[in-house]
Amino acid sequence: MYVGEASGPRIIRYGVGVSQVGDPFQLEVRYWDAYPFGQDGEGVIRELVGFIRHTAGYNVDLVPIVDGVELSASRFSGGAPGGGLTEAIAECRAAVFRRCTRIGAILRTVQVLGETELVDVGYQPIVLRESP
């Protein structure tokens, strides 16, 4: 299967690695909203955790989105993996402490240091009302 690039003339083959051509570009990933209490439930999200794979360090913003509203970004940075490793996964924890029905996130690179990937997003919910 092949896909077309939205902002350029390239055709990319699905399932095959893609290397960057030209200048480094910034990454912005929007994580799908989660409904940890059900569609009509309600609770408090204490913390949002972004798991970030990097090869040469990272410098990123993690933005919680609570019920569709973007909160203040938390900035995280770290150096290259130690101990002769070629990659590492960092846990970036942003405090939220908001009452809500749904939670989402945006990860933005502030500076490109190497390969940066959003592996997963987790959260710490406190249930107030769960929907069936």
N, C-alpha and C positions, 0 to 999 in steps of 0.2 A: 504494500500500500504506500502511496505517496501523498504528501500534503504540500500545499502551497504556502509560502511565506506571506503573511498579511502586509508587512511593511517593506517588501522588497521583491526582487525577481527570482528568488531561488525556489526550487522544488526539492523537498527533503524526503528521503526514504525512511519510512517508519521502522523503528527497531534497530536502526544503525546509528552509532554515535555521530554527533555533529561537532565539529570544531569551529571555533570562532575565527572569522576572517576580519582583519582590520583592527580598529581601536577597541579596547575593552568597553563593555556596556554594563550599565547598572541593572540590577535584578529587582523586580517588584513582583511578589507573589501574594495573591489573595487566597486565603484558606476558606473553604466552604463553611457557612454557618452551621453550628451544631445546636441541637435542642436537647440539652442534657436532662431536662425535667419533663420532656414531652412537648407537644405542640402548644398546649395551653397551660403548662406548668410554670412554676416560678421558683426562683432560688437566688442564691448569691454565688458569684464566681470570685473566689479568693485570689487566684493566681492563674496566669496564662504562661505556659512553658513552650518555647520553641526549641526544637532539636535541629541543630544546624551542622551539616557536614562541610568541612573545609579542608583545603590542602596546604594553604600558605598563610593561615590566619584569617580573621574575619573582622569586619566593622559594619554592624547592621543596626537598623531600627526595627523594633517589634511593636506594632500598633494593635492594641486590643480594639475590637468592634463589638459594642454591647447594644443589642437591640437595634442594629443598623447605624449607631452613632460611633464615630471614631474617637477614641480617647487619646490622651497624650502618648507620644512615642517614648519607649525606653530604649536607650542606646547601649549596645554591648560590643565589646571588642576583645580580641585575644590574638596571641601569636601563633606561629606555625606549630604543628604537632611536634612533640618532643620524643625522645627515645628512639630516634631513627624511623618513626612512623611516617607514612606518606599522606595519611589523612586522619582526621579525628572528628568526633561528634561532640559539639558543645551544647550545654543546656542553658538557655537564656530565660530567666524567670522574671516576668513583669507582674507587679502587684496590680490587681484590678479592684477588688472589694466593692462590687456593684451588684445591685439586685436586677435580675433580668430574666428573660425567657430564652434568648439565644445569644450565642457567643461566636465571634469570628476573629480573624487576625489578618494583618498585612505584615509581610517581611520585606524590608527594603535594604539594599546594600548602600552604605554611605561612601565606601571606598572599595574598589575591587583590588583584592590582594592575591587572588588565585581562584580556584574553583570554589563556589559557594552554593549550597543546596539546602532547601528547606526539606527536612526528612519527615517531620511530623509536628503536630501541635497538640498539646494536652492542656488540661485545665483542672482546677480543684473546685468542684461544685459543692454547695451546701443546699440540700433540698428543703424548700419551704412548702411547696405544693406540687405534687406530681399529677400529671394528667394521665388518664387511662389509655 
